[in-house]
Amino acid sequence: MALPSYPPSTPGPSPTVKTMERGQLNYFFTNAQTTLTQPAVAGYGNSLGSPANVTIYGVAPTRANESSGEDFVVQIDCYGSTAGAGPNATVAILGSLDGVQFYTLSTTAVTTQGTLVFLAKNVTPEVKCRYLSAAITAYAGAGGTTDSITAGVYA
């Protein structure tokens, strides 16, 4: 196998790559009912791609320059048809500088209730990412109309 070539070919225009809108919740995925894992990146011999059917948000250069890149809040919502039902999932928040290979910034386990994840508290030292995405690395829920998970980032 040949060595990877740098810089990598960044993704072209795609409906899953968007600019993060300020002042609103930008959804990575909604009502997911299974794992959404990172695929292999062609030519790089690793599984660091952004998961399929998950939106990648580009951080506007003006936003990246005015504050630390991890100054974002991720909201993870869990739905369960009863108080005891839930996805029992692990969500990984992913960051990238090139939009090709995504690295785990933080992981959060959620059971029957959602949570807010403050990246400034979970990622040290201050890391400025150009792209943010998310993955579901574990999902023990039943799916169907019983449970689901939704995650988004607020800028």
VMD Tcl script that draws the C-alpha trace (Angstrom):
set ca {
  {0.00 0.00 0.00}
  {1.29 3.45 -0.90}
  {1.81 6.15 1.66}
  {-1.00 8.70 1.98}
  {-0.69 11.92 0.02}
  {-0.92 15.30 1.70}
  {-2.73 17.60 1.67}
  {-5.77 15.33 1.40}
  {-8.45 15.99 -1.17}
  {-11.08 17.89 0.75}
  {-14.71 16.99 0.14}
  {-16.47 18.86 -2.62}
  {-19.90 20.44 -2.38}
  {-22.23 18.09 -0.54}
  {-25.61 18.29 1.21}
  {-23.95 16.90 4.34}
  {-21.31 19.66 4.58}
  {-22.76 22.96 5.78}
  {-21.62 26.20 7.34}
  {-22.54 26.39 10.99}
  {-25.23 29.01 11.54}
  {-24.72 31.20 14.58}
  {-27.43 31.62 17.19}
  {-29.26 28.37 16.47}
  {-28.99 24.65 17.06}
  {-27.31 22.95 14.09}
  {-28.30 19.26 14.00}
  {-25.71 16.59 13.28}
  {-28.41 13.90 13.17}
  {-32.04 13.53 14.28}
  {-33.94 10.49 15.57}
  {-31.04 8.09 14.98}
  {-31.78 4.52 16.08}
  {-28.50 2.73 15.49}
  {-24.77 3.34 15.60}
  {-23.32 5.88 13.20}
  {-19.65 4.92 13.07}
  {-16.67 6.44 11.34}
  {-15.83 4.83 7.99}
  {-12.40 4.24 6.52}
  {-10.79 7.14 4.68}
  {-9.61 5.98 1.27}
  {-5.83 6.04 0.99}
  {-5.21 6.69 4.69}
  {-5.62 3.25 6.22}
  {-7.76 4.36 9.14}
  {-11.40 4.75 10.17}
  {-11.46 8.48 10.78}
  {-14.07 9.63 8.25}
  {-17.27 11.39 9.15}
  {-20.17 8.92 9.54}
  {-22.67 8.56 6.70}
  {-25.94 10.47 7.10}
  {-24.37 12.86 9.62}
  {-24.00 16.56 8.86}
  {-20.53 18.09 8.99}
  {-20.49 21.73 10.05}
  {-17.76 24.05 8.91}
  {-16.82 26.68 11.45}
  {-16.71 30.07 9.77}
  {-13.19 31.57 9.82}
  {-14.49 34.67 11.59}
  {-15.92 32.47 14.36}
  {-12.71 30.48 14.66}
  {-10.63 33.65 14.94}
  {-12.74 35.40 17.57}
  {-12.75 32.70 20.22}
  {-11.42 29.28 21.05}
  {-12.66 26.61 18.66}
  {-14.12 24.41 21.37}
  {-16.38 27.20 22.66}
  {-19.48 25.29 21.54}
  {-22.33 23.54 23.32}
  {-23.59 20.19 22.00}
  {-27.13 19.19 22.90}
  {-27.91 15.47 22.94}
  {-31.61 14.62 23.17}
  {-32.84 11.15 24.09}
  {-36.32 9.95 23.36}
  {-37.91 7.05 25.16}
  {-41.54 5.93 24.91}
  {-41.57 5.35 28.68}
  {-39.54 6.73 31.57}
  {-37.29 3.66 31.56}
  {-36.91 3.34 27.79}
  {-34.02 5.08 26.11}
  {-31.25 4.66 23.60}
  {-28.48 3.94 26.13}
  {-26.01 5.37 23.65}
  {-22.53 6.84 23.48}
  {-22.06 9.93 21.33}
  {-18.62 11.05 20.14}
  {-18.13 14.67 19.15}
  {-15.66 14.83 16.28}
  {-13.35 17.59 15.11}
  {-11.26 18.06 11.98}
  {-8.88 20.59 10.51}
  {-9.13 19.34 6.91}
  {-12.72 18.02 6.65}
  {-11.40 14.57 5.74}
  {-10.13 12.90 8.91}
  {-12.16 13.45 12.09}
  {-10.79 12.94 15.59}
  {-12.73 12.39 18.80}
  {-12.87 15.53 20.92}
  {-15.22 14.19 23.58}
  {-17.51 11.22 24.26}
  {-20.71 11.28 26.29}
  {-22.91 8.41 27.45}
  {-26.66 9.04 27.60}
  {-29.31 6.62 28.82}
  {-32.87 7.86 29.15}
  {-32.26 11.61 29.39}
  {-30.35 14.01 27.21}
  {-27.54 16.30 28.23}
  {-25.59 19.39 27.30}
  {-21.88 18.98 26.56}
  {-19.71 22.08 26.94}
  {-16.70 21.45 24.72}
  {-14.70 24.15 26.50}
  {-14.79 21.98 29.64}
  {-14.18 18.68 27.85}
  {-11.43 19.58 25.38}
  {-8.09 20.85 26.66}
  {-5.93 22.55 25.70}
  {-7.90 24.95 23.55}
  {-8.17 23.31 20.16}
  {-9.51 25.20 17.16}
  {-11.33 22.91 14.75}
  {-12.39 23.91 11.27}
  {-15.09 21.21 11.06}
  {-17.33 19.55 13.66}
  {-19.35 16.36 13.36}
  {-20.63 13.56 15.61}
  {-20.85 9.78 15.74}
  {-22.85 7.26 17.74}
  {-20.32 4.67 18.86}
  {-22.75 2.54 20.90}
  {-26.53 2.16 20.78}
  {-28.32 -0.36 22.97}
  {-31.87 0.89 22.45}
  {-34.66 -1.04 20.78}
  {-35.26 1.43 17.95}
  {-38.60 1.55 16.15}
  {-40.97 3.88 17.97}
  {-39.43 3.05 21.34}
  {-36.33 5.27 21.43}
  {-34.02 7.53 19.41}
  {-31.23 10.05 19.81}
  {-30.68 13.50 18.32}
  {-27.58 15.70 18.57}
  {-26.74 19.22 17.47}
  {-24.27 22.00 18.15}
  {-25.00 25.58 19.16}
  {-22.60 28.31 18.12}
}
mol new
graphics top color blue
foreach p $ca { graphics top sphere $p radius 0.5 }
foreach p [lrange $ca 0 end-1] q [lrange $ca 1 end] { graphics top cylinder $p $q radius 0.2 }
display resetview
